């Protein structure tokens, strides 16, 4: 078990934490999951949900346009 946890820690250091964009994306996703716990305001939750949906659209369009 200890060896597996060390392997996961090394993998996170090399693959996730070394690239700032991934850290920002992880923080954004974590904030989306925590938003309903922090605030129960329906307008704020709707804006955050639409922001997440449109950011997914933007990333997919960027990926699609990059291959063309």
Buried (B, 14 or more C-beta within 10 A) or exposed (E): EEEEEEEEEEEEEEEEEEEEEEEEBEEEEEEBEEBEEEEEEEEEBEEBEEEBEEEEEEEEEEEEEEEE
